[in-house]
């Protein structure tokens, strides 16, 4: 039986040193990492945030733009990133499909779970854009929802650190890595793995959340094959 996973990238991860927009070198690197998974017979879904384009919460901060409109702007940002990722994957010779929770027929398929699963079964990478299609929900929640819907065995959150720590490792040298932690601890201690709605949804569906460093070449494949030395798992 083939393994099926969903990988979540932040929009900021695509921005590179500039902090905004899309760095095509990073896009190319991610496409290579995904290609390695596909070449090893793994079915891959992808969700990308939109923070490198616009963040809904930030856009609505001063009240000029309503939160609902700002969140829809953020969803469109995720679709921009999805188009870029589709192009990068196809540049590597992979077959990819972009599905969106908001209909945009000229540039993407509407999200239909059966169609998404069929694409995965045929070896196509499926990119899920526009979050859940609803304001007030993050792309973390969107990733957890899509992972659950397609029957993924795990949700990998690809970040800039090698796992979850008891405090910010960038600020505190004595921060301790938590190799395994429960959904309940992540919720109770407000450990910022994902937002609380995403963690609660993962808990309800017994979906493991793996936090790993996206900049560790080959790490995604190692994790899926059972090497969890450079990641943290919430389960």
Buried (B, 14 or more C-beta within 10 A) or exposed (E): EEBBBBBBBBBBBBBBEEEBEBBBEBBEBBBBBBBBBBEEEBBBBBBBBBBBBBBBEEBBEEEEBEBEEBBBBBBBBBBBBBBBBBBBBEEBEBEBBBBBBBEBEEEBBBBEEEBBBEBBEEBBBBBBBBBBBBBEBBBBBBBBBBBBBBBBBBBBBBBEBBBBBBEEBEEEEEBEBBEBBEBEBBBEEEBEBBBBBBBBBBBEEEBBBBBBBBBBEEBBBBBBEEEBEBBBBBB
